[in-house]
């Protein structure tokens, strides 16, 4: 399927990387505040399971691994997590916060 101009295959690993011009900070309440250096007017607040996904992305960049970890953490079936993770990834791509390799 096609995502953000990038052809993605279900069979290939999907590697996500936080862009170098993106700063972020995890708050004590579990939310993550994200700021693009070239955009001083907008910032993003990520919370809930999405914040956990972002935190995992810092270390594990394979979307399949991220889905497995979130599934174990949340006690939710991996295919359900993967569906939500795909939507979250689309949003991050549209906002220019991440790239896929």
N, C-alpha and C positions, 0 to 999 in steps of 0.2 A: 504494500500500500504506500501511498505518497503522504509525506508529512513535512510541511514547511519547505517544499521544494526538494526534499531529500527522499530518495526511494528507500524504503525500509522493508526488509524481508523478515518474515516471522522466524526464519531459520538462522539468520545471522545474529550475532550478539549486537545489542544496541548499546553503544557506549555514549554516555552523556558526560559533558564536562562543563563546569561553571566557568563562564568567560572571565578572562583576566581583569577586565575593567568593571567587575562586579564586586562590591563589598557587602558583607553581611555580618550580622551579629545575632547570636542566640540570646534571648532574654531569659530571666529567671522564671517567667511564667510559661516558658516553652515555645513562645512565638519566635519567629525569625524575621528580622527587618533586613530588607535587601535594597541596595542602592546601586544604580549604574553611574559610574563616574562621569559619563558624558551627558547625563540627564539630571540636572540639579532641581528639576521641578517635580519629579515623581519618585516615590519610593513604594515598596511593596511590603506588606505584612503577611507572613505565611504562618498558619497555625494548624493545630490538630495533626492528623496523620501526614498531611503535606509537609509540615515542619519536620516531622520525623524522617520523611523521605529526603528532604533537603539535607538534613544532618548526615544521613547515610551517604548521600551523593558526594560529600566532602572526601570520603575515603574509598567507597566502592562505586565505580562509575558504570558498571554493567547493569542495565535496567532489569535484567532477569534476576540478578543477585539482589538488587534492591527490593524487587517484588517478593522474593523468597523471605528476606529478612523482615519486611513489613508484615507479611502473612503470619510468620511465627510470633512476632511481637503483638499483633492485634488479634490473633486467633480467628482470622478471616481467610476464606479460601483464596488461594493464590490467583486464580483467574479473575476473581472479583477485584482484588488489589491491583492486578495488572491492568484491568480496564480503567480504573481510576488513575493509576500511574500514567497511563497513556494520555489521558486527558490533561493531567497536570503538566506532563512533558510538553504537550502542544502549547499550553499557555505560556510556559517558560520560554519556548522557542519564539512564539509570537512577540513576546516582550523583549527578546534579545538578551536574555539572561544566561542562556546555555547554548551549547552547540552539540550536535551529534556527530560521532565519528564512525 
